[in-house]
Amino acid sequence: MSSNLIRVVKKNNFMEMEHPKRWFCALSVLSVILLFMAMVIMFIVVLILLKVSPNSIFSTSNSNISTTSTQTPTVVSDDEKSWEHRVQWQECGGKCELDGYENPPLIIMSFDGFARFYLDRKEMKTLNSIAQCGAKTDRVMPSFPTKTFPNHYSIVTGLFPESHGITDNNVFDAKISMNLESMKSTKYSAFFVGEPIWSVYKRKTGKPANCLFWVGCAYNQTGYAPDVSPYYNQNLPFRNRIEQILEWLKEPEKTRPGLITAYLHEPDNAGHYQFLSEDVDRMLDEIDDGLDYFMSQLKISGLLDCVNIAIVADHGMELINKTYYFDDYLKTKYPSGIISAKGVVSRLYINDSTVKVEELRDVFRCKVEDFKVNTRDDLPTRKHYSRSSKVGDIILEGPPGTCFYKSESDDNLYSGDHGYDFFNPNMHTIFFARGPGIKENSTIQNFQNVQYMNLWMDLLNITGAVETNGSVGFFDGILRSPPTRQVVLGEKIKECTFSGSDNFTSCSTGAILDFQNCSKISEIPIHLFSNSSLCYQKFCENQAIFMSSASNSDKRKGIFEMLSSSDDLRDSSGYFVNSKYNMSNVGCSSGLKNYSISVRNAGIANSYFEESLPSYFVEKVYTPFQNLMLQYISKFSKIFVISGVASDIDHNGIHDQTSTNSTHFYRILLRCSDDSTDFENCKNLRSLAFIFPIISKNNTWDCMSSNEILLDYSATIFDVEQISGLRFEFAFGNLTSNQMILLRRNITTQLW
């Protein structure tokens, strides 16, 4: 084979395969396809000359597919039912005229690998019509990693992969199996944790639920399996899947499923093996045509306004341009004890107690440009991928277009793949819905797919039947009649006990600020709630959260700051404490090499606000972040900042009730988008949030720029609430409860 087509080079003990091989393979596949098409055309010509009907040769026969019940999908041939028999269905505002549909069935239909950017290059008329009579979003962000099995299970459980157990398409858990198990074929139901929507629906209502090839339907961990669930058959045509759904919806009320989850494997398959973009476009045409037929048949049957329909997908698609093979090197240094999982995000499991995580990490760290080599200790909280050991000990992630395999023989030769960070816009996907429960022509802000489960429960009238990683009420803006919500806030945090009036004690004889005349505000525009005994103290423009005297093991602390471009944020020798409060643990600066968790170092850098931070963390995170804050303050008129530290030793993203030291540093930034200084009347609130693990040893940060680190460890306000054990209610711009939820769950993919 010509060396200019394939170039295999040894780089830093990695076997790197350049892209030309893929194009050679693609050309070979294309040649075979063209040859096959030519043979088919010649064959048909011969049949015509012989006056033999092609249908007599290629007629579709019924397929016997095993199911969990006696019902099987029917394969419908062209001469049995016309694929073209349709009617206009695009009118909105219809009413259900059929008896027995007072509780509308819910159909969740997933198109594997339907990338959001496909809509930018191809008009999908059916989806547009569904949106006009229903709801849509601009884009949906999958859960990490953006793979098929984890995300389909997140869609029906409302849990992140770290919580529902399906952490990738292939998973290793020595407690379940000593092998790396494929979730396509594993016999172990113990991998599937959490309660999927069909189980919740059957448990709460006792009514039937059917499944057509959805991930997890074949496993019954809860005792409530789907009533009908055929074995997976990828060869079952799209039209036959649609006909099966229609047949289920027409059943008598007693046996009719109130919930149908249906999986379709395209356009994912076309995306993996695409040679040209037209390959995917042709499949999109088929999908659009098939959906139009489905909606038309619903209209003919009188069902269109009697059912709720949701069109979703699990992930997007990215073209592959570089592949790395690392198993040969691992076998040389580690002949056994390492289990590797392939993909665009590769995971290494240590199955040998003599191998150290840090040692294995350093084999890859900074050896190849743009690699991220994480452990469970330093993965960004926003990825929610640290809680379970099923994620692996080492997580390798390359830039978009990169893929990892054990060896060349293990390579799938994909031209496209997925699994990358959900920040990558090519991983984003779609959501469209219509039905009697959906508000006409409505739009929801971008969201992550763990939110879906609460929508399913609302549409099935089983609101709040199970806890999820989403937020109850997130979709209220697109529901025709959202349920009445009862918000549980916890206990409102009060001001700490005090025995005197404000008395600012200087901690330096050279104080240059007049603390007695500092600008004090009576109310910070935020209400704090917590299930723990916490209190706050007031310091001029700041409020600090303190632990209550009832708990000496709670190390959480935080500070609120209202900062403006006119503030002098330089360090000052004039520090003070407020002796008004009865807090024995608050005093002047300790004099040690500690760092303030506040942005404003001048004035209140007393001992309580100090945190002992490792020098590595200060270099890589703290100093660059403080410098960025100075830029923001000079750029924007006013910023409201919440900073603090918390402990999360077990990596579950939730604050530890007891701890000996802080493990994470967090910060929330809020500003008005029009740079207004009037927060009370702010009409468009912008937010940024961050959560950083307080790391003392070298890690993948050595291979990243400061801004890359800051963006990678951005988070949602909800994430900060979880790890801090606090709930923030912002008194800005008269936000409604739904707007507050959307603000908490807003995902920012770029810095200001």
Helices and strands as residue ranges (DSSP letters): E 8-11, E 14-18, H 20-49, H 54-58, E 106-111, H 118-121, H 125-132, E 135-137, E 140-141, H 148-157, H 161-164, E 170-173, E 177-182, G 189-191, H 197-205, E 209-212, H 238-249, E 259-264, H 268-272, H 277-300, E 308-312, E 318-319, E 322-325, H 327-333, E 338-341, E 345-350, H 357-364, E 372-374, G 381-383, G 389-391, E 394-397, E 402-405, G 408-410, E 416-417, G 425-427, E 431-434, E 442-444, E 447-448, G 449-451, H 452-459, G 476-478, E 491-492, E 494-495, E 504-506, G 515-517, E 526-530, E 534-539, E 542-547, E 557-564, E 576-578, E 595-596, G 607-609, E 610-611, H 615-617, I 618-622, H 623-635, E 638-646, E 664-672, G 679-681, E 685-693, G 700-703, H 706-712, E 714-715, H 717-724, E 726-730, H 737-744
